[in-house]
């Protein structure tokens, strides 16, 4: 299963793409910089959608890293607190089905 956080917890050895690669791991291809920030080098933005709700803003991003494609869903409250979940693209249908089921309970 794809773990989008796996690239964020590197050992530091070979993580800067200038030193030798870890045994059995090819050098990571350079990621497109998308506005800077610490996470910009880990994943390329493919598509983004913003949803403005009553007191929150939701950001849904399709990203791609060396491990594959994944979704990043972030919520920012009016007070500025931000929460994020990530899941791989293979799980999208499960989320869609769960939302459809929840909608029938409204």
MODELLER restraints for C-alpha pairs under 7 A, 6 or more apart:
rsr = mdl.restraints
at = mdl.atoms
rsr.add(forms.Gaussian(group=physical.xy_distance, feature=features.Distance(at['CA:2:A'], at['CA:67:A']), mean=6.48, stdev=0.5))
rsr.add(forms.Gaussian(group=physical.xy_distance, feature=features.Distance(at['CA:2:A'], at['CA:88:A']), mean=6.10, stdev=0.5))
rsr.add(forms.Gaussian(group=physical.xy_distance, feature=features.Distance(at['CA:7:A'], at['CA:42:A']), mean=6.70, stdev=0.5))
rsr.add(forms.Gaussian(group=physical.xy_distance, feature=features.Distance(at['CA:14:A'], at['CA:20:A']), mean=5.36, stdev=0.5))
rsr.add(forms.Gaussian(group=physical.xy_distance, feature=features.Distance(at['CA:14:A'], at['CA:21:A']), mean=5.09, stdev=0.5))
rsr.add(forms.Gaussian(group=physical.xy_distance, feature=features.Distance(at['CA:14:A'], at['CA:22:A']), mean=6.43, stdev=0.5))
rsr.add(forms.Gaussian(group=physical.xy_distance, feature=features.Distance(at['CA:17:A'], at['CA:27:A']), mean=6.31, stdev=0.5))
rsr.add(forms.Gaussian(group=physical.xy_distance, feature=features.Distance(at['CA:17:A'], at['CA:28:A']), mean=6.58, stdev=0.5))
rsr.add(forms.Gaussian(group=physical.xy_distance, feature=features.Distance(at['CA:21:A'], at['CA:27:A']), mean=5.49, stdev=0.5))
rsr.add(forms.Gaussian(group=physical.xy_distance, feature=features.Distance(at['CA:28:A'], at['CA:66:A']), mean=6.79, stdev=0.5))
rsr.add(forms.Gaussian(group=physical.xy_distance, feature=features.Distance(at['CA:31:A'], at['CA:41:A']), mean=5.19, stdev=0.5))
rsr.add(forms.Gaussian(group=physical.xy_distance, feature=features.Distance(at['CA:31:A'], at['CA:42:A']), mean=6.30, stdev=0.5))
rsr.add(forms.Gaussian(group=physical.xy_distance, feature=features.Distance(at['CA:31:A'], at['CA:43:A']), mean=6.29, stdev=0.5))
rsr.add(forms.Gaussian(group=physical.xy_distance, feature=features.Distance(at['CA:31:A'], at['CA:44:A']), mean=6.03, stdev=0.5))
rsr.add(forms.Gaussian(group=physical.xy_distance, feature=features.Distance(at['CA:32:A'], at['CA:41:A']), mean=6.75, stdev=0.5))
rsr.add(forms.Gaussian(group=physical.xy_distance, feature=features.Distance(at['CA:32:A'], at['CA:44:A']), mean=5.73, stdev=0.5))
rsr.add(forms.Gaussian(group=physical.xy_distance, feature=features.Distance(at['CA:33:A'], at['CA:40:A']), mean=5.37, stdev=0.5))
rsr.add(forms.Gaussian(group=physical.xy_distance, feature=features.Distance(at['CA:33:A'], at['CA:41:A']), mean=6.01, stdev=0.5))
rsr.add(forms.Gaussian(group=physical.xy_distance, feature=features.Distance(at['CA:34:A'], at['CA:40:A']), mean=5.70, stdev=0.5))
rsr.add(forms.Gaussian(group=physical.xy_distance, feature=features.Distance(at['CA:42:A'], at['CA:65:A']), mean=6.08, stdev=0.5))
rsr.add(forms.Gaussian(group=physical.xy_distance, feature=features.Distance(at['CA:43:A'], at['CA:63:A']), mean=6.00, stdev=0.5))
rsr.add(forms.Gaussian(group=physical.xy_distance, feature=features.Distance(at['CA:43:A'], at['CA:64:A']), mean=5.29, stdev=0.5))
rsr.add(forms.Gaussian(group=physical.xy_distance, feature=features.Distance(at['CA:43:A'], at['CA:65:A']), mean=4.39, stdev=0.5))
rsr.add(forms.Gaussian(group=physical.xy_distance, feature=features.Distance(at['CA:44:A'], at['CA:63:A']), mean=5.45, stdev=0.5))
rsr.add(forms.Gaussian(group=physical.xy_distance, feature=features.Distance(at['CA:44:A'], at['CA:64:A']), mean=5.16, stdev=0.5))
rsr.add(forms.Gaussian(group=physical.xy_distance, feature=features.Distance(at['CA:44:A'], at['CA:65:A']), mean=6.26, stdev=0.5))
rsr.add(forms.Gaussian(group=physical.xy_distance, feature=features.Distance(at['CA:45:A'], at['CA:62:A']), mean=6.32, stdev=0.5))
rsr.add(forms.Gaussian(group=physical.xy_distance, feature=features.Distance(at['CA:45:A'], at['CA:63:A']), mean=4.63, stdev=0.5))
rsr.add(forms.Gaussian(group=physical.xy_distance, feature=features.Distance(at['CA:45:A'], at['CA:64:A']), mean=6.66, stdev=0.5))
rsr.add(forms.Gaussian(group=physical.xy_distance, feature=features.Distance(at['CA:46:A'], at['CA:62:A']), mean=5.40, stdev=0.5))
rsr.add(forms.Gaussian(group=physical.xy_distance, feature=features.Distance(at['CA:46:A'], at['CA:63:A']), mean=5.25, stdev=0.5))
rsr.add(forms.Gaussian(group=physical.xy_distance, feature=features.Distance(at['CA:46:A'], at['CA:64:A']), mean=6.96, stdev=0.5))
rsr.add(forms.Gaussian(group=physical.xy_distance, feature=features.Distance(at['CA:47:A'], at['CA:61:A']), mean=5.79, stdev=0.5))
rsr.add(forms.Gaussian(group=physical.xy_distance, feature=features.Distance(at['CA:47:A'], at['CA:62:A']), mean=5.13, stdev=0.5))
rsr.add(forms.Gaussian(group=physical.xy_distance, feature=features.Distance(at['CA:48:A'], at['CA:60:A']), mean=5.63, stdev=0.5))
rsr.add(forms.Gaussian(group=physical.xy_distance, feature=features.Distance(at['CA:48:A'], at['CA:61:A']), mean=4.36, stdev=0.5))
rsr.add(forms.Gaussian(group=physical.xy_distance, feature=features.Distance(at['CA:48:A'], at['CA:62:A']), mean=6.28, stdev=0.5))
rsr.add(forms.Gaussian(group=physical.xy_distance, feature=features.Distance(at['CA:49:A'], at['CA:59:A']), mean=5.88, stdev=0.5))
rsr.add(forms.Gaussian(group=physical.xy_distance, feature=features.Distance(at['CA:49:A'], at['CA:60:A']), mean=5.16, stdev=0.5))
rsr.add(forms.Gaussian(group=physical.xy_distance, feature=features.Distance(at['CA:49:A'], at['CA:61:A']), mean=6.47, stdev=0.5))
rsr.add(forms.Gaussian(group=physical.xy_distance, feature=features.Distance(at['CA:50:A'], at['CA:58:A']), mean=5.71, stdev=0.5))
rsr.add(forms.Gaussian(group=physical.xy_distance, feature=features.Distance(at['CA:50:A'], at['CA:59:A']), mean=4.64, stdev=0.5))
rsr.add(forms.Gaussian(group=physical.xy_distance, feature=features.Distance(at['CA:50:A'], at['CA:60:A']), mean=6.36, stdev=0.5))
rsr.add(forms.Gaussian(group=physical.xy_distance, feature=features.Distance(at['CA:51:A'], at['CA:57:A']), mean=5.74, stdev=0.5))
rsr.add(forms.Gaussian(group=physical.xy_distance, feature=features.Distance(at['CA:51:A'], at['CA:58:A']), mean=4.97, stdev=0.5))
rsr.add(forms.Gaussian(group=physical.xy_distance, feature=features.Distance(at['CA:51:A'], at['CA:59:A']), mean=6.40, stdev=0.5))
rsr.add(forms.Gaussian(group=physical.xy_distance, feature=features.Distance(at['CA:52:A'], at['CA:58:A']), mean=6.45, stdev=0.5))
rsr.add(forms.Gaussian(group=physical.xy_distance, feature=features.Distance(at['CA:55:A'], at['CA:77:A']), mean=6.20, stdev=0.5))
rsr.add(forms.Gaussian(group=physical.xy_distance, feature=features.Distance(at['CA:55:A'], at['CA:78:A']), mean=5.59, stdev=0.5))
rsr.add(forms.Gaussian(group=physical.xy_distance, feature=features.Distance(at['CA:56:A'], at['CA:75:A']), mean=6.64, stdev=0.5))
rsr.add(forms.Gaussian(group=physical.xy_distance, feature=features.Distance(at['CA:56:A'], at['CA:76:A']), mean=5.58, stdev=0.5))
rsr.add(forms.Gaussian(group=physical.xy_distance, feature=features.Distance(at['CA:56:A'], at['CA:77:A']), mean=4.44, stdev=0.5))
rsr.add(forms.Gaussian(group=physical.xy_distance, feature=features.Distance(at['CA:56:A'], at['CA:78:A']), mean=5.81, stdev=0.5))
rsr.add(forms.Gaussian(group=physical.xy_distance, feature=features.Distance(at['CA:57:A'], at['CA:75:A']), mean=5.75, stdev=0.5))
rsr.add(forms.Gaussian(group=physical.xy_distance, feature=features.Distance(at['CA:57:A'], at['CA:76:A']), mean=5.28, stdev=0.5))
rsr.add(forms.Gaussian(group=physical.xy_distance, feature=features.Distance(at['CA:57:A'], at['CA:77:A']), mean=6.56, stdev=0.5))
rsr.add(forms.Gaussian(group=physical.xy_distance, feature=features.Distance(at['CA:58:A'], at['CA:74:A']), mean=5.65, stdev=0.5))
rsr.add(forms.Gaussian(group=physical.xy_distance, feature=features.Distance(at['CA:58:A'], at['CA:75:A']), mean=4.50, stdev=0.5))
rsr.add(forms.Gaussian(group=physical.xy_distance, feature=features.Distance(at['CA:58:A'], at['CA:76:A']), mean=6.44, stdev=0.5))
rsr.add(forms.Gaussian(group=physical.xy_distance, feature=features.Distance(at['CA:59:A'], at['CA:73:A']), mean=5.68, stdev=0.5))
rsr.add(forms.Gaussian(group=physical.xy_distance, feature=features.Distance(at['CA:59:A'], at['CA:74:A']), mean=5.09, stdev=0.5))
rsr.add(forms.Gaussian(group=physical.xy_distance, feature=features.Distance(at['CA:59:A'], at['CA:75:A']), mean=6.39, stdev=0.5))
rsr.add(forms.Gaussian(group=physical.xy_distance, feature=features.Distance(at['CA:60:A'], at['CA:72:A']), mean=5.90, stdev=0.5))
rsr.add(forms.Gaussian(group=physical.xy_distance, feature=features.Distance(at['CA:60:A'], at['CA:73:A']), mean=4.62, stdev=0.5))
rsr.add(forms.Gaussian(group=physical.xy_distance, feature=features.Distance(at['CA:60:A'], at['CA:74:A']), mean=6.58, stdev=0.5))
rsr.add(forms.Gaussian(group=physical.xy_distance, feature=features.Distance(at['CA:61:A'], at['CA:71:A']), mean=5.62, stdev=0.5))
rsr.add(forms.Gaussian(group=physical.xy_distance, feature=features.Distance(at['CA:61:A'], at['CA:72:A']), mean=5.11, stdev=0.5))
rsr.add(forms.Gaussian(group=physical.xy_distance, feature=features.Distance(at['CA:61:A'], at['CA:73:A']), mean=6.39, stdev=0.5))
rsr.add(forms.Gaussian(group=physical.xy_distance, feature=features.Distance(at['CA:62:A'], at['CA:70:A']), mean=5.94, stdev=0.5))
rsr.add(forms.Gaussian(group=physical.xy_distance, feature=features.Distance(at['CA:62:A'], at['CA:71:A']), mean=4.72, stdev=0.5))
rsr.add(forms.Gaussian(group=physical.xy_distance, feature=features.Distance(at['CA:62:A'], at['CA:72:A']), mean=6.52, stdev=0.5))
rsr.add(forms.Gaussian(group=physical.xy_distance, feature=features.Distance(at['CA:63:A'], at['CA:69:A']), mean=5.61, stdev=0.5))
rsr.add(forms.Gaussian(group=physical.xy_distance, feature=features.Distance(at['CA:63:A'], at['CA:70:A']), mean=5.44, stdev=0.5))
rsr.add(forms.Gaussian(group=physical.xy_distance, feature=features.Distance(at['CA:63:A'], at['CA:71:A']), mean=6.13, stdev=0.5))
rsr.add(forms.Gaussian(group=physical.xy_distance, feature=features.Distance(at['CA:64:A'], at['CA:70:A']), mean=6.19, stdev=0.5))
rsr.add(forms.Gaussian(group=physical.xy_distance, feature=features.Distance(at['CA:69:A'], at['CA:88:A']), mean=6.25, stdev=0.5))
rsr.add(forms.Gaussian(group=physical.xy_distance, feature=features.Distance(at['CA:69:A'], at['CA:89:A']), mean=6.00, stdev=0.5))
rsr.add(forms.Gaussian(group=physical.xy_distance, feature=features.Distance(at['CA:70:A'], at['CA:86:A']), mean=6.85, stdev=0.5))
rsr.add(forms.Gaussian(group=physical.xy_distance, feature=features.Distance(at['CA:70:A'], at['CA:87:A']), mean=5.61, stdev=0.5))
rsr.add(forms.Gaussian(group=physical.xy_distance, feature=features.Distance(at['CA:70:A'], at['CA:88:A']), mean=4.05, stdev=0.5))
rsr.add(forms.Gaussian(group=physical.xy_distance, feature=features.Distance(at['CA:70:A'], at['CA:89:A']), mean=5.00, stdev=0.5))
rsr.add(forms.Gaussian(group=physical.xy_distance, feature=features.Distance(at['CA:71:A'], at['CA:86:A']), mean=5.47, stdev=0.5))
rsr.add(forms.Gaussian(group=physical.xy_distance, feature=features.Distance(at['CA:71:A'], at['CA:87:A']), mean=5.37, stdev=0.5))
rsr.add(forms.Gaussian(group=physical.xy_distance, feature=features.Distance(at['CA:71:A'], at['CA:88:A']), mean=6.01, stdev=0.5))
rsr.add(forms.Gaussian(group=physical.xy_distance, feature=features.Distance(at['CA:71:A'], at['CA:89:A']), mean=6.42, stdev=0.5))
rsr.add(forms.Gaussian(group=physical.xy_distance, feature=features.Distance(at['CA:72:A'], at['CA:84:A']), mean=6.84, stdev=0.5))
rsr.add(forms.Gaussian(group=physical.xy_distance, feature=features.Distance(at['CA:72:A'], at['CA:85:A']), mean=5.86, stdev=0.5))
rsr.add(forms.Gaussian(group=physical.xy_distance, feature=features.Distance(at['CA:72:A'], at['CA:86:A']), mean=4.42, stdev=0.5))
rsr.add(forms.Gaussian(group=physical.xy_distance, feature=features.Distance(at['CA:72:A'], at['CA:87:A']), mean=6.77, stdev=0.5))
rsr.add(forms.Gaussian(group=physical.xy_distance, feature=features.Distance(at['CA:73:A'], at['CA:84:A']), mean=5.57, stdev=0.5))
rsr.add(forms.Gaussian(group=physical.xy_distance, feature=features.Distance(at['CA:73:A'], at['CA:85:A']), mean=5.36, stdev=0.5))
rsr.add(forms.Gaussian(group=physical.xy_distance, feature=features.Distance(at['CA:73:A'], at['CA:86:A']), mean=6.24, stdev=0.5))
rsr.add(forms.Gaussian(group=physical.xy_distance, feature=features.Distance(at['CA:74:A'], at['CA:82:A']), mean=6.74, stdev=0.5))
rsr.add(forms.Gaussian(group=physical.xy_distance, feature=features.Distance(at['CA:74:A'], at['CA:83:A']), mean=5.50, stdev=0.5))
rsr.add(forms.Gaussian(group=physical.xy_distance, feature=features.Distance(at['CA:74:A'], at['CA:84:A']), mean=4.18, stdev=0.5))
rsr.add(forms.Gaussian(group=physical.xy_distance, feature=features.Distance(at['CA:74:A'], at['CA:85:A']), mean=6.49, stdev=0.5))
rsr.add(forms.Gaussian(group=physical.xy_distance, feature=features.Distance(at['CA:75:A'], at['CA:82:A']), mean=5.50, stdev=0.5))
rsr.add(forms.Gaussian(group=physical.xy_distance, feature=features.Distance(at['CA:75:A'], at['CA:83:A']), mean=5.24, stdev=0.5))
rsr.add(forms.Gaussian(group=physical.xy_distance, feature=features.Distance(at['CA:75:A'], at['CA:84:A']), mean=6.41, stdev=0.5))
rsr.add(forms.Gaussian(group=physical.xy_distance, feature=features.Distance(at['CA:76:A'], at['CA:82:A']), mean=4.40, stdev=0.5))
rsr.add(forms.Gaussian(group=physical.xy_distance, feature=features.Distance(at['CA:76:A'], at['CA:83:A']), mean=6.61, stdev=0.5))
